[in-house]
Amino acid sequence: MTAHNGPNSPAENDSTWQQSPVFIGTTKFTRVPTISNILITGGAGFIASWLVRHLALQYPAYNVICFDKLDYCASFNNIAYVNANCRNFKFVKGDITNPGEVEVVLREQKIDTIMHLAAMSHVDLSFSGDSYEFTSVNVYGTHVLLEAAKSYGKITRFIHVSTDEVYGEVLEEDTDLLESAILAPTNPYAATKAAADMLVNAYYRSFKLPVIIVRCNNVYGPHQFPEKIIPKFICLLANSRKCLIHGDGSNSRRYLFAGDAVDALDTILHKGTIGQIYNIGTTDEVSNRELCVLLLMEFGYGEGEFDQHIEYTNDRPFNDRRYAIDASRLKSLGWSQKTRFEVGISRTIAWYRQFGSLWWGDISDILTAFPTSRHIHYRAVMDGNPIHNDVA
């Protein structure tokens, strides 16, 4: 485990991050006395980096510790602003699957709150040769954190961020699912997240660890690595390439802007009940085909041009038709969605058109229908060509 002095790679050793808007949420609550030192796992990734920036900037009295191994989909650019400007922020490079590193960061940083967002999350990769890594990171990594938190004995909140995919497919005629719904995951990624949820609940039941489980719809917005559908389609169109749609494009997803997701996590951090599960949900639902058409229109293409900018590919081994969750419990805490999909998607397109080709370096290996392994830039690092200048 090492402290981090800053980026030192072609993609991250320039002023790119200084040119970007600093995105955070809108919520700000009264300080909770039992919250002082917050560990955010995976904090250089997408949603977690939004949370890192939000908490560091909105709550100067809290210390925010980002714990991340800088995997392929993370970027120090995502947290460079708070690293340069917030005295209450610290980056610690470490791996949640390494018990020793986890134990040290809890003890040395006097952690009282854990917000666990580190995960392998791209469904397509979970169908491929990297599937074992999903079990390692999502299940074993969560188990390591739980056991370390139990042994450490000073955690007042352990917020585990999961996914709506653990519930499985929801048909059009079905009602939105409550937190009490049976878990029925249908892909390896979702199965590992469901297993992690069960471990978290077991540590609450067996050891009274103060946990909260959060299950969220698809989240989108600036800083999301372009393996996911919205940033991938934007980057493809920005490079005059076709959108690559799995199957016939009729599968739909509900999308929540990252700022609203961070507001939800902040609300749960300050107002959530220990032992509870909270769905973070929206009703902004679009099919993959509809999403593609919307993006094509945003790029200035007319209806007669749509088909020439879409390529239909083979579908996933199994592709849930849709997910649908009920967020009434979270709304009872005062949370509400503030960003309409049309507004959020416009902000997202604008950011990727300016920064999409700069933020992560060369991402051409990701802009395919089915990426089969980790980003090549990250693989070069793992093969012994370090791009980060770490100091003890």
N, C-alpha and C positions, 0 to 999 in steps of 0.2 A: 504494500500500500504506500502511495506517495502523495505528497502535496504537489500541487500543480502551479507552475509559475506563469503559464500562459501558452498560447498556441505557437507552434513552430512547424507549420506545413504550408505548402504552396497555396492551399485553399483557405488557410486560416491565419496566415502570417502577414496580413495586409489590413487595409482599412475597410474591408467589406462590411463588417458588423457595425462600424461607426456610421455608415451611410443609411442603415436600416432604421425604420421606426422602431420604438421600443414598445412591444405589445404586452399589456397586462389586462387583468380583469377590472371590474368596477367596484367590487365589494370592499368594505373596510369596517371591521367590527372592533368593539372594545377589547382590549388585551385581556387574555385569560391568564391568571396568575400561575397556573400549572404548565403553561407553555413558555419555554425560553429558548431551547436549542432544538431545532427541527432538522431531522435527517430526511432528505428527499432522495430516494434511490432512482437511478436512471435520469438524474436531473439535467443532463445535457441532451436528452432526447426531446421529442416533440411536446407532448402535453406537460411533461414534468418541467421542461424549461420555461414554459409559460407560468407554471406554478412557482418556480424558483424566482423568476423576475417579479411576479406579483407579490409574493410574501416579503422578499427583500426590500422592495420599494414601498409597499403599503404599511409595513410593520417594522420600523427601524429598531424597536425594542426586542424583536425576535432575532436570534442568530439562525441563519439558513445555511445548512451544510449540504452541498451537492455531492453525492457519492455515486460515481459512474466510472466504468472501465473504458469509456469512449469506444463503444462498439460501432459497427459499420454505419448505423443509422443515426448516430449521435454527431454533434458538432460543437466544438468549443465556441464557435460563433454564436450559438444559441444562448450562451450565458456570459459572453465576453463583456457585455455592458455592465452587468452587476459586478463582475469580477474587477472591473476597472473603477467602478464608482461607488460601490456599497461596502462600507466597513463591516457590516453585519453579515457578509457573505463569505463563504469559504468553499473552495473546491478540493475534494479529496479523491484521488484516483484509486479505485478499488473495485473488487468483484464480489457480488452478493453470494456467489457460490464458494467463496473462500472464508471459512469460519473464522480464521485468525484475523483477517482484515476487517471483518464485520465487528468482531469483539473489540478490536483496538479502536475503531472509529467511535463506537458507542461510548467507550470509557474515556478516551482522550478528549472528545468533544462534549462530554457530559450531556449526551442526548436524552431528552425526555419525551420527544414526539417523533414517531416514524411515519412518513407518508411514502408508501411503497408503490412505485410506478414502474420500476425496472422490469422489462419483459421482452421476450421475443414475441412479436405480434402480427407478423405478416402471414396470413393464412396460406398463400401460395407456397411459401418456403416450408411450411409445416407438412405439405404433401410431398416434399422432395427429400433429397439426401441430408438436409439439415434438421430433420424431424427430431432426432435425439436431443439436439440442442434445446428444443422447446421444453422437453422434460427436465433437462439439467437446469436451465435458467428459471423457468416458470414454476416448477414444482420444488426441485431441490433448493434453488435459490431462496424461495419463500420459506422453506423449512429451516434453512440456515438462519434467516433473519428472525424467525419465530423463536427458535431455540436460543439464539444469542440474546434476544430481548428478555426471554424468561430467566436466563441465567444472570443477566445484568441486573434485573429487578428494579429498575428506576424509570420504566416507560409508563407514561400516563395515557398515551394514545398511540395505537398502532392502526393506521388507516391503510387498508389494502385495496388497491384499485384494480377492479376486475372488468368484465365486459358483459354486454347483453347477450353475447353469443353462447354463454354457458346455458341459457335457457333453450337453445335450439330454435328450429324454424317455427314461425307463427304464421298460420294461414290467414288469408284476407278476411275470412268470416269469423276468425277468433277475436276475443277481446284482448286488449293490451294486458301484459302479464305483470302481476304484482311480485314483490320480493319473495313471497312464499311459494312461488311456482316451482315445480320440480325441475331440476337441472337435467337437460337432455342434449348435451353437445354433440355435434355431428362431424366435426373436423378435428384433427390432432391439436391444433392451437387451442381451440375452445375446450377440448378435453383437459389439457394441462392447466388451463385457468380454472376450470371447475374443480380439479384436484387440489389446486392451491387454495381455493375458497374453502374446501372441506378441511384442509389443514388449519387454516386460520380459525375456523369455527371450533375445531377440536381443541386448539390451544386456549380459546375462550372458555370452553366448557370444562376442560380438564385442569387448567392452570390459572383460570381467571385473568388471563392476559387481556388488557383493555382494548379490544379490537373493534373496528368498524369496517364493514365490507361495502364497497361502492361498485355498482355495475352501470356502465355507461353505453349509450348509443355510439355510433361512429362519430368521431370528432375530426374536424378539418380546420385549416387555417394556415397562415404563414408559419414556417419552420418545420413543417411535416416533411419527412424524407420522401422523395418521389417514387417510392415503391407502391404507395397507396394510390387509389384510383383518381382522386381529384388532382393532387399535384402531378401525378404521372400524365394525365390527359393534358393538363395545362402545359407542361414541359414539352410534350410531343407536339402540340399545336404551335407552340412558340418556335419550334424547330421545323415547322412546315411538314410535320409527319402526321400520319393518321392516328386517330384514337383506336385503341385495341380493346374490343369488347368481348368478354367471355360469353359464349353461348349466343342466345338471341337478344340479350340485353334487357330482358324483362324482369330480372331479379332486382329488387328494390332495397334501399337502405334508408334509415333515418339519420340525418346529419345535424350535428350541433357544432356551432362555432366555438373555437378553443377558448375565447374569452368567457363564454357562458359556462363552459365546462370548469374553468378555473374558479369562477364565482361559486359554482356548486361545491367544489372541493373546499373552498374557503369557508362556505356556510357550514358544511359538515364538520370541518375542523373546529369551528367555534361554537356550533350549536347542536351538533349531532350527539346522539345517545350511544353510549358504550354498549356493545353487543348487538347493535342494530345493523340492518342492511338497507342501503338507499339506492334506488334506481335513479340515474340521471338521464332523463329522456326528453325527446322533442317529438313533434308531429310533422316536422318537415321531411317528408318522405318522397323520394324520387327514384325512378328506375335508372339502371345504368344507361339505357338508351336516352331517356329524358335528360339525364345529366350531360351526356355528350352533346346533345342538341343545344342545351342551354349554353354550354361552353363555346360551341361553334358560333352561336349568335353573339356572344360577348366578344369573340374574335372577329366579328364583322362578316361572317359568311351568311348567305341567304339560304332559304329553304331548298332551292334547287341545287345547292352545292353540298348538302349534308352528306349524301351517300358517298361521294368521292373522297370524303375525309374520315370515313369510318371503315374499319376492317374488323369483321367478325372472326373470332378464333374458336378453337375448341374450348369447351367449358371445363371447369374444375371437376375432379373426380366426384365431388358432391358440392352443390352450391345452394345454400338455403335460399328459399324464395324471398323471405323477408324476416326481420326481427321487429318486435313491437313491445315496448315496456311502459308501464304506468309509473309516473314520477310524482304521484300525489303525496307520498310520504315526505319527499324532499321539499315539495312546494309548501307543505305545512310548516316548514322551518323558515319560510319567507323567500325562498329562491324562486326566480322566474326567468325564463328565457328572454333576453333583450335584443338579440341580433337575428333579424329575419334572414332566411337563407339567401335571398337575392342580394342583400347588403353584404353578408359575410363572404359570399362567393366573389363579389366584385373586389372586395379588399384583398382576398386571397389571390385572385388573378393578377392584380396590380403588383403585388409583392413578388410573385414568381416570375413575372415578365422582367422585373428588374434584377432579381437576385438568384433565380433558379439555376442559372448556369455558373454561378460563382460560389454559392454557399458551401457546397460539398465537394467541389472539384469535378472531375470527369464522372458523370453518372450515366454514360451511354449504355453501360452493361445492365442498368436497372430498367431502362425504358423499353422493355420487351413484354410480351404477353405473359410469360411465365418465367421470371428470374429463377434460376435453379440453385444459386448459392449466394453467399454474402457478397456485398459490394466489393469489386476488385481493389479499390483504394484501401479498404480495411484489410483485405487479405494480404496486401503487400506489407502492411504493418505487422501482421501476425507472422509473416515469413521472415521477419528479422530486419525489416527496414523501417525503424521507428520514425514517426513524423512528429512526435510530441516530445518536448524537452522537459522531462520530469526531474524534480529535485527532491531529495530526501527531506 
